């Protein structure tokens, strides 16, 4: 009986020891960095800014139930008194990583988080961060929020974040493109607010987005220049005086505003005029600046040319102006079916076509099939019309192709446009060279009249209506 009891206790001790070792190595009792693993499965306040929800289904590789929310991401040359090594730069990522697995913890450390051009150094700067993301295990069905700092090559321009399992397999990959430059604690770009150092400050400015681009619909900047498109809110905090917003009171490094010249080409233009006391105005302001300008600051002046407020923006990424699409990654996507599904409104379809395709004439009246045009990336009016009508019809719109002939300077010419109706019966059409400018019409005859006016011709010789997506756009 004594031997049996002794054996029983030996087995119990071994089992208990193994259980303790399992808990230690699974990370359930602490974290490798010596910090506390924060379980943020309950709702937490998130930092201001446009958040990009990185769903697992959007990852290029995803074999595990991990989700990631990026609250802000920017590059900086200094975090308090810490500088990156020579040739490198810091990338600060304020993020939430959620472990959606039912049973297995997800371990977060230098080997499971990766970024283009370098890797995490968070553990080395824990004491310098306002809200560090402490390394350790994220239990099943919970999440952790904090700042991850990476040291990357300063020459890196396009970034991708990858999460890996403990065997080194990628389980979540998300391209995030270019990253703006800012100061630690004051992320640039999305929803950044001008700091009010003067208690008597009468203006507040919130920058929702900022980008450089070489084209806005059919408009290009002057040689040596580039457009800077800034979506902002200007709030007048004054008690009695209005703030007049125009070309003389808003300035930017390397150039100046030109919004008034292209109001009709913007999705949400900031119309010049007075902002009454205790009110605000939001919209897109376009600036023409020197292409060589790298660091940008907005300056707001009163009507006497006295500086009221300066807003540093830092570097601004370059890309196409696609306000309805929002996701520039769509332009480099190679899955034809997925792209077509994404272009579910006329504005998205036309903005995509304007940004994605290059107008190149090819002889004849047979257009490229939509997928061939998608692969080529080049074509003329008939190819745009075939593609756009195909996309609109795919999403349930009553879309058609209108092909017509006309004479100009004693020469016979042809043109092809896309004609469609909304559910309420309202009619519109799109034509190259600026297909993203959707023109309203009252009838087919009205469409032809508008094209006569646009082309500078007295009349249309003859025309034909062609089903959506057709490649034969010939007119007899």
C-alpha positions in Angstrom: 0.0 0.0 0.0 2.9 2.4 0.9 4.7 1.7 -2.5 1.4 2.4 -4.3 0.9 5.7 -2.6 4.5 6.7 -3.2 4.2 5.9 -6.9 1.0 7.9 -7.1 2.7 11.0 -5.6 5.7 10.6 -8.0 3.2 10.6 -11.0 1.4 13.7 -9.6 4.6 15.6 -9.2 5.8 14.8 -12.8 2.4 15.8 -14.2 2.4 19.1 -12.3 5.9 19.9 -13.4 5.1 19.3 -17.0 1.9 21.6 -16.7 4.0 24.4 -15.2 6.6 24.1 -18.0 3.9 24.2 -20.6 2.4 27.4 -19.2 5.8 29.0 -19.0 6.9 28.2 -22.6 3.5 29.0 -24.1 3.9 32.6 -22.7 0.7 32.4 -20.6 2.5 33.5 -17.4 4.5 36.5 -18.7 6.2 37.8 -21.8 9.8 37.3 -23.0 10.6 41.0 -22.8 9.7 41.2 -19.1 6.7 43.5 -19.7 3.1 42.8 -19.1 1.1 41.2 -21.9 -1.9 43.4 -22.3 -5.1 41.7 -23.2 -7.2 44.3 -25.1 -10.1 42.1 -26.2 -12.4 44.7 -24.5 -13.1 47.9 -26.5 -10.3 50.4 -26.3 -10.0 54.0 -27.5 -8.2 54.2 -30.8 -5.9 56.9 -32.1 -7.3 59.5 -34.5 -6.8 58.8 -38.2 -8.1 56.9 -41.1 -7.7 53.3 -40.1 -7.1 50.6 -42.7 -8.7 47.4 -41.4 -6.4 44.6 -42.6 -8.8 41.7 -42.9 -7.3 38.2 -43.3 -9.1 37.8 -46.6 -7.2 40.7 -48.0 -3.8 39.2 -47.2 -1.8 37.7 -50.0 -0.9 34.8 -47.7 -3.2 33.9 -44.9 -3.1 30.5 -43.2 -3.9 31.4 -39.7 -6.7 33.3 -37.9 -4.8 36.6 -37.3 -6.3 40.0 -37.9 -4.5 43.4 -37.8 -5.7 46.9 -37.5 -3.3 49.8 -38.3 -4.2 53.0 -36.5 -1.2 55.0 -37.8 2.1 54.3 -39.5 4.9 56.7 -40.3 8.7 57.1 -40.6 10.7 59.2 -38.2 14.4 59.9 -37.6 14.2 60.2 -33.9 12.3 58.7 -30.9 13.0 60.9 -27.9 16.9 60.5 -27.6 17.1 57.4 -29.8 18.3 57.6 -33.4 18.4 54.7 -36.0 21.7 53.3 -37.1 23.4 54.9 -40.1 21.5 54.4 -43.3 18.3 53.4 -41.5 15.1 55.1 -40.4 12.4 54.2 -37.8 9.0 53.0 -38.8 6.4 53.4 -36.0 3.3 51.3 -36.3 0.4 51.8 -33.9 -1.5 48.6 -34.3 -3.9 46.1 -32.9 -3.2 42.4 -33.5 -6.1 40.1 -32.8 -5.8 36.4 -32.4 -9.1 34.9 -33.6 -8.0 31.3 -33.0 -10.1 29.3 -30.6 -7.3 27.4 -28.8 -3.8 28.5 -29.8 -2.0 31.6 -28.6 -0.2 33.8 -31.1 3.3 34.8 -30.1 4.4 38.3 -31.1 8.2 39.1 -31.2 11.0 39.9 -33.6 10.7 36.6 -35.4 6.9 36.7 -36.0 6.6 40.4 -37.1 8.4 41.4 -40.3 8.5 44.5 -42.6 10.2 45.3 -45.9 13.7 46.7 -45.5 14.3 45.7 -41.9 12.7 44.3 -38.8 11.3 45.2 -35.4 13.5 46.8 -32.7 10.6 47.5 -30.3 12.1 45.7 -27.3 15.2 48.0 -27.5 13.1 51.1 -27.2 10.3 50.0 -24.8 11.2 52.8 -22.3 11.0 55.5 -25.0 7.5 54.7 -26.3 4.2 56.1 -25.1 2.3 52.9 -25.7 4.7 50.0 -26.5 3.5 46.7 -28.0 5.0 44.3 -25.5 6.3 41.0 -27.0 4.6 37.9 -25.8 1.6 35.6 -26.4 -1.8 36.9 -27.4 -4.3 34.4 -25.9 -7.0 32.8 -28.1 -9.9 35.2 -28.9 -8.2 38.3 -27.6 -6.0 41.1 -28.9 -3.1 43.5 -28.0 -2.7 47.1 -29.0 0.5 49.2 -29.0 3.4 50.7 -30.9 5.8 48.5 -32.9 9.0 50.1 -34.0 11.0 48.8 -36.9 14.5 49.8 -38.1 14.5 49.8 -41.9 16.7 50.9 -44.8 16.2 54.6 -45.4 16.0 53.9 -49.1 13.0 51.6 -48.8 10.0 53.2 -50.5 7.3 50.5 -50.6 6.4 48.6 -47.4 4.8 45.3 -46.6 4.0 43.9 -43.1 4.1 40.2 -42.6 3.0 38.2 -39.5 4.5 34.7 -39.2 4.0 31.7 -37.0 6.8 30.3 -34.8 8.0 28.1 -37.6 8.5 31.1 -39.9 5.5 30.6 -42.1 3.7 33.7 -43.3 0.2 33.7 -42.0 -0.7 37.4 -42.8 0.8 39.7 -45.4 -0.4 43.2 -46.2 1.2 45.7 -48.6 0.9 49.2 -47.1 2.8 51.1 -49.9 4.7 54.3 -49.1 4.8 55.7 -45.6 4.9 59.5 -44.7 7.7 61.1 -42.6 6.7 62.6 -39.3 7.8 63.3 -35.7 7.3 60.7 -32.9 4.1 61.5 -31.1 2.7 63.6 -34.0 1.9 61.2 -36.9 1.5 63.0 -40.2 -1.2 62.5 -42.8 -4.6 61.0 -41.8 -6.7 63.1 -39.5 -3.7 65.1 -38.3 -4.5 68.3 -36.5 -2.5 71.4 -36.4 -1.2 72.0 -32.9 -2.4 75.2 -31.3 0.5 76.7 -29.4 -1.1 80.1 -29.1 -4.1 80.2 -26.8 -5.5 83.0 -28.9 -5.4 80.7 -32.1 -8.4 81.4 -34.3 -7.9 78.6 -36.8 -7.9 74.8 -36.5 -6.9 72.6 -39.5 -7.4 68.8 -39.8 -5.7 67.1 -42.7 -7.7 64.0 -43.7 -5.4 62.9 -46.6 -2.6 64.3 -48.7 -1.1 63.0 -52.0 0.9 64.1 -55.0 -0.4 63.2 -58.5 0.5 64.0 -62.1 -3.1 63.9 -63.4 -6.6 64.9 -62.3 -9.0 63.6 -64.9 -7.7 65.3 -68.2 -5.7 68.0 -66.4 -1.9 67.9 -66.0 0.3 70.3 -64.1 2.7 72.7 -65.7 6.1 71.2 -66.8 8.3 70.7 -63.8 5.4 70.8 -61.4 3.1 68.3 -59.7 -0.3 68.5 -58.1 -0.7 68.2 -54.4 -4.2 67.2 -53.4 -5.2 67.8 -49.8 -8.5 66.9 -48.2 -8.8 69.1 -45.2 -11.2 70.7 -42.7 -10.7 74.4 -41.8 -12.4 75.5 -38.6 -12.8 79.1 -37.7 -12.5 79.4 -33.9 -12.9 83.2 -33.9 -15.7 84.7 -31.9 -16.7 87.4 -34.4 -14.6 87.5 -37.6 -14.9 85.3 -40.6 -11.9 83.6 -42.2 -11.7 84.1 -46.0 -10.3 81.1 -47.7 -8.8 81.7 -51.2 -5.5 81.7 -53.2 -4.2 84.6 -51.1 -4.8 83.2 -47.6 -3.7 79.6 -48.1 -0.2 78.7 -49.2 2.1 75.7 -49.5 5.8 75.1 -49.8 6.9 75.1 -53.4 3.8 76.6 -55.0 0.2 77.7 -54.4 -3.4 76.7 -54.7 -5.2 76.3 -58.1 -8.4 74.7 -56.9 -10.7 77.3 -58.5 -9.4 76.3 -62.0 -10.4 72.6 -61.6 -13.5 72.7 -59.4 -15.4 70.5 -61.8 -12.7 67.8 -61.8 -12.7 67.2 -58.0 -15.0 64.8 -56.1 -15.4 67.2 -53.1 -13.8 70.6 -53.9 -13.2 73.2 -51.2 -15.0 76.2 -52.6 -13.3 79.5 -51.9 -15.2 81.9 -49.6 -15.8 83.0 -46.1 -16.0 80.6 -43.1 -18.2 82.3 -40.5 -17.1 82.4 -36.8 -17.5 79.1 -34.9 -18.0 77.1 -38.1 -16.0 74.9 -40.5 -15.7 73.8 -44.1 -14.3 70.6 -45.5 -13.1 69.7 -49.0 -10.3 69.0 -51.4 -7.8 71.8 -52.2 -5.4 71.3 -55.1 -2.0 73.0 -55.2 0.5 73.2 -58.1 4.0 72.9 -56.6 7.6 72.3 -57.9 8.1 68.6 -58.5 11.4 68.8 -56.7 9.7 69.8 -53.4 10.1 67.1 -50.7 8.9 68.6 -47.4 5.6 70.5 -47.3 4.1 73.0 -44.9 0.7 74.7 -45.2 0.5 78.4 -44.2 -2.7 80.2 -43.4 -2.7 84.0 -43.7 -5.2 86.7 -42.8 -6.2 89.2 -45.5 -3.4 91.5 -44.3 -0.9 88.7 -45.2 -0.2 88.1 -41.5 0.5 84.4 -40.7 -2.3 82.9 -38.6 -1.2 79.2 -38.6 1.4 76.9 -40.0 0.8 73.1 -40.5 3.8 70.9 -41.2 2.9 68.0 -43.4 6.3 66.5 -44.2 6.7 64.2 -47.1 3.7 63.2 -49.3 3.3 60.0 -51.3 2.7 60.1 -55.0 -0.2 58.2 -56.7 -3.2 58.6 -58.9 -6.2 60.8 -57.9 -8.9 58.2 -57.2 -11.1 59.5 -54.4 -14.0 57.1 -54.9 -11.8 54.0 -55.0 -9.6 55.0 -52.1 -7.3 51.9 -52.5 -4.4 52.6 -54.9 -3.4 49.0 -54.6 -6.3 48.1 -56.9 -4.4 49.7 -59.8 -1.7 47.0 -59.5 -4.1 44.1 -58.9 -3.9 41.3 -61.6 -7.0 39.4 -60.8 -9.5 40.6 -63.5 -12.6 39.2 -61.8 -11.7 40.7 -58.4 -11.1 44.1 -59.9 -14.4 44.1 -61.8 -16.2 43.2 -58.5 -14.6 46.1 -56.8 -15.7 48.6 -59.4 -19.3 48.6 -58.2 -20.3 52.2 -59.0 -19.9 54.3 -62.1 -17.6 56.7 -60.3 -15.2 53.9 -59.2 -15.2 52.4 -62.7 -14.4 55.7 -64.4 -11.8 56.7 -61.9 -10.1 53.3 -62.2 -10.1 53.6 -66.0 -8.7 57.1 -66.0 -5.9 56.1 -63.6 -5.2 52.6 -64.9 -5.2 52.9 -68.7 -3.2 54.8 -71.2 -4.9 56.3 -74.2 -3.3 54.8 -77.3 -5.0 54.8 -80.7 -5.2 51.6 -82.8 -6.8 51.4 -86.2 -10.2 49.9 -87.0 -13.5 49.7 -85.1 -13.0 46.4 -83.3 -12.2 47.0 -79.6 -10.2 44.8 -77.3 -12.3 42.4 -75.1 -12.5 43.8 -71.6 -10.0 41.3 -70.1 -7.5 41.9 -72.9 -7.7 45.7 -72.4 -7.2 45.1 -68.7 -4.0 43.1 -69.4 -2.7 45.5 -72.1 -3.4 48.7 -70.1 -3.6 50.7 -73.4 -6.3 51.5 -75.9 -8.5 54.2 -77.4 -12.1 55.4 -77.0 -13.7 52.1 -78.2 -11.7 50.1 -75.7 -12.7 52.3 -72.8 -16.4 52.2 -73.9 -16.3 48.4 -74.2 -14.6 48.0 -70.8 -16.8 50.5 -68.9 -20.1 49.3 -70.3 -19.1 45.7 -69.4 -18.3 46.7 -65.8 -21.5 48.7 -65.4 -23.7 46.0 -66.9 -22.0 43.5 -64.6 -23.2 45.5 -61.6 -26.8 45.8 -62.9 -26.7 49.2 -64.7 -28.6 49.7 -68.0 -25.5 50.4 -70.0 -24.8 50.7 -73.8 -22.2 51.8 -76.2 -22.9 54.7 -78.6 -20.6 54.8 -81.7 -20.9 57.7 -84.1 -19.3 59.2 -87.2 -18.8 62.9 -87.9 -17.0 65.2 -90.3 -14.4 67.8 -89.2 -12.1 69.7 -91.5 -13.5 67.7 -94.4 -12.3 64.5 -92.7 -14.5 61.6 -91.6 -13.9 60.7 -88.0 -15.4 58.2 -85.5 -15.9 58.2 -81.7 -17.3 55.8 -79.1 -18.8 56.7 -75.7 -20.5 54.8 -72.8 -24.1 55.6 -72.1 -25.9 54.4 -68.9 -29.0 54.9 -66.8 -29.3 55.0 -63.0 -32.1 53.1 -61.2 -34.1 56.4 -61.0 -34.0 56.8 -64.8 -31.4 59.6 -64.9 -29.0 59.3 -67.8 -25.3 59.9 -68.1 -22.4 59.2 -70.4 -18.6 59.0 -70.3 -16.1 59.9 -73.0 -12.4 60.0 -73.4 -10.1 61.8 -72.8 -11.5 62.3 -69.3 -13.8 59.3 -68.7 -14.0 60.0 -65.0 -16.0 63.1 -65.7 -19.6 61.7 -65.8 -21.8 63.9 -67.8 -25.6 64.1 -67.2 -27.9 64.1 -70.2 -31.7 64.1 -70.7 -31.8 61.8 -73.8 -29.7 60.1 -76.5 -30.2 63.2 -78.7 -29.0 65.4 -75.9 -25.9 63.2 -75.6 -25.1 63.7 -79.3 -25.7 67.4 -79.0 -23.2 67.6 -76.1 -20.7 65.7 -78.1 -21.1 68.1 -81.1 -20.4 71.0 -78.7 -17.4 69.2 -77.1 -15.9 68.3 -80.5 -16.7 71.6 -82.2 -18.8 70.1 -85.0 -22.3 71.1 -86.3 -23.8 67.7 -86.4 -23.4 63.9 -86.1 -23.3 62.1 -89.5 -24.7 58.8 -88.2 -24.6 56.6 -85.1 -25.5 53.2 -83.7 -26.4 51.8 -80.3 -24.4 48.7 -79.3 -24.9 46.3 -76.4 -22.7 46.6 -73.3 -19.3 44.8 -73.6 -19.5 44.4 -77.4 -16.2 44.6 -79.3 -17.7 45.5 -82.7 -18.2 49.2 -82.6 -18.4 49.7 -86.3 -20.8 52.4 -87.7 -22.1 52.0 -91.3 
